[in-house]
Amino acid sequence: MSTSMQAYRASLLHFTGDPAFDEHATQWHGDGLLLVEDGKVKAAGDYSQLIASVPAGVEVQDYRGKIICPGFVDTHIHYPQTDIIGSPAPGLLPWLDNYTFPAERRFENPEHAAEVADFFLAELLRNGTTSAAVYCTVHPQSVDAFFDASHKRNLRMVAGKCLMDRNAPDFLRDTAESGVRESEELIKRWHNKGRQHYAITVRFAPTSTHEQMKLAGELAAQYPDAYIQTHVAENTDEVKWVKELYPDARSYLDVYDQYGLMRKRALYAHCIWLDDEDRARMAATHSAATICPTSNLFLGSGLFDFPNADKARVPLSLATDVGGGTSFSMLQTMNELYKVGRMGGTYLPAARMFYLATLGGARALQLEGTIGNFAPGCDADFVVLDPKATPILTRRSATTDSLEEQLFALAILGDDRAIAATYSAGRLAHQR
């Protein structure tokens, strides 16, 4: 009897909720079995209970000693900034002028865009990231190149063309009308094609005129299942600039709200300099905050306020924000997330950091039940973590006496070397 089932034996980790609010959210099977069929999760649980349901002839892939968890979901990253990661600058705005905008100019060349997209996706998979919300450039061809590369690999990705019709170099500007027209053409070409999803991408309020913001809001209303992604309240100089450009708005976030850009499937990067009214509005509209600790520290932007975000129950997720962010690794990003929390007086358990990198990201994308955990029917996007990937991890893992300690060691000491394998839709996409 032929079957398309695959079976993987390892310790299994996934979440049914946010451990900060649900003490039973962490699902752990020390000796677990993950069953996959036709690219979807069929079952996940204890090996002893599930092995009898594996058909004869199905080989069990033995990953004992390792941990299988859902693939990481990076909710804010810029693929055109791959080549400028680690570039020096005294702050956000000069970094954009000196590095980001010149690098993005090159994406008018489709061949360059395709080459970078290939490297970028390989780097995500090498770091265990199976889904991401990705910024392209102002050029439609940069979006086509990205989605073409992702679709060929059958990855679940969200991406969009930047809308920017002012306060940027001439070579990176569209117009209010052309930007939205091109975005709609890209939506029709790519949104929900296979596992691809389109995001209406206002780069940030300073680079869009009132007219472009208005048209972007109208496009979002026309395509309610498309995503929205932008930046908000990252840097104090930026917040001041927005106040000068939009003097009638109550706050930076309110600029987007006035144009109908706050709703489910809206992703707001950074969210550092918000007030209580902003946070309440994010929670009410189900707009998600994408926390970017490595870029916030690298550019000196500030520290995310966990207590007030949690008090308001803002949907939270984790993001690398490459290239202002300094690593493609979500494990390294957890390391910095923990430190950002400590500097703000918050202690983040490892379980919550892994939640933010998996189910938290899926919830931000409104894709719970599709990605982010091992519920039956979810895409079989998963990563195999090796607690013995390096000498220091091996030594530390040998002395851990709880799941929390083991996960914490991976979050603080782990990097791309801890990713033994990455699977996307049930297929091996990377192996170390």
C-alpha positions, 0 to 999 in steps of 0.5 A: 500500500503506497502512502505519502505520509512522513514521520519524524521522531524527536522532542516536539515543541509548539504552542496553542496560545501565548504563555504569558496569558495561558499557563497551558499554552506550551505543548511539549512531547519529550519523545514525540512523533510528527506525522505529515501527509501531503505537506500538511500536519496529520498529527503530533504527539507522544511517540508511544501513542502515535507510532501504531498509526504509522502505515507499514513501510513508512520510515520514521526519520529519527531526530532523537536528541533534537527538538522539532518546532514550527518554522519561525515566522519573521514579521518584518524584514527587507530583502533589498537590504541584504547587502547592507546589513551591518552598515555604520550610521549614527541613526535611522534617518542618515542610515536610510540616506547613506546606505538603504536608498542607494542599495534599493536603486539597484533593484530596478534591475530584475536580474539583480533582484532575482539574485538577491531574492535567491540568496535571501530566501536561502538565508532565511531557510538556513536560519529556520525561518519558513515564513516572513513579511517582506519589504521589496523596493518601489520597483514592481520588478523587485516584487515579481523577482521575490515572489517568483523565487518564493513560489518556485520553492513553495514557501509561504511569504508575504511581500509588497512594493514600497509606496513612496512618493516624497522625501526620497531620492527621485530614483526611488519615487513613484506617484500616488496614482502609479504606486497604487495602480502598480500595487493593485496589478501585483495583488492580482498577479500574486496574492494567494497564488500558491502560498504567496500573499500580497502586502500593501506597503506604505514604507512609512508616513514621511515618504507618502503624501496625503494623496498616496495614503488616501489611495492606499487606504482605499486599496486596502478597503477594496482588498480586505484579505491583503496585508498592510505593512509599514513602520511606526514610532521607531525613532524620536527624530522620525516621530518629530518629523511625522508631527511636522508633516501631519500636524492634524494627527493625534499621534504618528499611529493616528496618521495611518488610522485616519486613512483606514490602514489599521485592521486585521492583517496590518503589521506595524514595525517597531511601535516603540514611541506609542502611548496608551491610546495608540496601544488601545487602538492597535488592540481594538483593530487587531493591528499587530506590533512587530518587535525588532530588537536587533535593529532598535538596539543597532540604530539606537531607536529605543526599547519596546514597552512590554508591560504596557503592550501586554496591558492593552493586549496588543498582538505581538510578534518577533522580527529581524528587520534585516538590514537595520537588524543585524542577524537573519537568525530568530534565535539571535533575535530572541537573545536581543529581545530578552535584553531589551526586556531586561533593560525595560524591567521585564523578564521574558521567559524562553517559552514566550520568546519561542511563541512570539517567533512561531504562533505569535507571528502566525497570529499577527498574519491572521494565519493561525490554523495554517502555520505556526503550530502543529494543529492537524491541517497546518502546513508542515513548516518546521525546523529541527533544532540541535541543542548540541550544535556548538561546544558551549551549547552541548555543555550547557544543554547537558546541565539543563534540568527543565524545558525552560532552561533548555529553550533559554540556552538555545535562545541565548547561545543559539544561531544558524548553527543550531538549525539542523534542518528546515522543512517547508510544506513537508519537504526538506528545504535546508540541511546543515 
